[in-house]
Amino acid sequence: STDLESLVTSVYYGYSNNYVDNFLPTEAFSYKTVTKFGSVAVPMFFTIVVLLSLIGNILVLVILGLGKNLKSLTNIFILNLALSDLIFTLGLPFRACFYI
């Protein structure tokens, strides 16, 4: 028992749990501040995602269209994925309007 006590006291020597939990300012994380930030940040994020997705998927469709090798099953799957991603991307701005 004394060996265990000496081990515990040597491991936690100098440890103190006397602290004050006031490191988070309450004004910085108020509901008004968070919703104001979210109403700007989320639509900006969605705008960037929509633009990159449109550019990337249109580029994939152009490359597949110019290649004229749609007999490969892999190319058909890539075409299907690009088209479905474009449909999703066109609906994304309506989702961003929810956060404004």
C-alpha positions as MATLAB code, in Angstrom:
seq = 'STDLESLVTSVYYGYSNNYVDNFLPTEAFSYKTVTKFGSVAVPMFFTIVVLLSLIGNILVLVILGLGKNLKSLTNIFILNLALSDLIFTLGLPFRACFYI';
ca = [
       0.000    0.000    0.000;
       2.818    2.417    0.790;
       4.563    1.581   -2.486;
       1.390    2.393   -4.403;
       0.917    5.653   -2.510;
       4.497    6.698   -3.149;
       4.126    5.845   -6.841;
       0.935    7.880   -7.167;
       2.368   10.866   -5.326;
       5.555   10.767   -7.384;
       3.638   10.642  -10.674;
       1.313   13.492   -9.753;
       3.844   15.565   -7.863;
       3.228   19.229   -8.446;
      -0.123   18.654  -10.139;
      -2.778   21.072   -9.066;
      -6.397   21.090  -10.091;
      -7.010   24.547   -8.668;
      -7.780   26.583  -11.748;
     -10.455   28.974  -12.861;
     -12.394   28.062  -15.969;
     -12.745   31.524  -17.433;
     -10.581   31.331  -20.527;
     -13.517   31.527  -22.969;
     -14.982   34.988  -23.357;
     -18.757   34.743  -23.362;
     -19.233   37.685  -25.715;
     -17.196   36.109  -28.508;
     -19.429   33.041  -28.777;
     -22.865   34.523  -28.403;
     -25.716   33.254  -30.554;
     -25.855   36.516  -32.492;
     -22.142   36.444  -33.319;
     -22.164   32.806  -34.411;
     -25.239   33.183  -36.628;
     -23.825   36.349  -38.193;
     -20.564   34.551  -39.004;
     -22.437   31.501  -40.300;
     -24.663   33.593  -42.550;
     -21.531   34.883  -44.299;
     -19.164   31.894  -44.140;
     -21.516   29.109  -45.227;
     -22.746   30.785  -48.452;
     -19.161   31.717  -49.328;
     -18.111   28.097  -48.814;
     -21.011   26.847  -50.950;
     -20.127   29.380  -53.666;
     -16.556   28.123  -53.827;
     -17.731   24.504  -53.922;
     -20.258   25.246  -56.689;
     -17.718   27.100  -58.828;
     -15.037   24.426  -58.471;
     -17.553   21.665  -59.100;
     -18.929   23.349  -62.216;
     -15.461   23.940  -63.624;
     -14.260   20.420  -62.844;
     -17.322   18.546  -64.070;
     -17.686   20.599  -67.241;
     -14.009   19.955  -67.932;
     -14.564   16.215  -67.469;
     -17.554   16.299  -69.840;
     -15.577   18.235  -72.461;
     -12.646   15.826  -72.255;
     -14.946   12.812  -72.501;
     -16.842   14.429  -75.383;
     -13.691   15.214  -77.316;
     -12.246   11.770  -76.703;
     -15.170   10.021  -78.430;
     -14.226    6.793  -76.703;
     -17.446    6.187  -74.795;
     -17.399    2.476  -75.596;
     -15.332    1.862  -72.485;
     -17.388    1.026  -69.427;
     -15.062    3.109  -67.253;
     -15.666    6.209  -69.366;
     -19.425    5.677  -69.171;
     -19.189    5.473  -65.373;
     -17.106    8.663  -65.278;
     -19.655   10.387  -67.539;
     -22.487    9.241  -65.283;
     -20.648   10.481  -62.196;
     -19.919   13.876  -63.770;
     -23.545   14.328  -64.835;
     -24.936   13.348  -61.439;
     -22.452   15.640  -59.727;
     -23.543   18.510  -61.986;
     -27.182   17.902  -61.058;
     -26.226   17.965  -57.375;
     -24.149   21.116  -57.919;
     -27.021   22.943  -59.585;
     -29.163   22.327  -56.497;
     -26.500   23.437  -54.044;
     -27.153   27.210  -54.299;
     -30.689   26.622  -53.045;
     -29.220   24.932  -49.992;
     -26.910   27.925  -49.446;
     -29.920   30.265  -49.463;
     -31.160   28.455  -46.372;
     -28.199   29.829  -44.377;
     -28.524   33.469  -45.456;
];
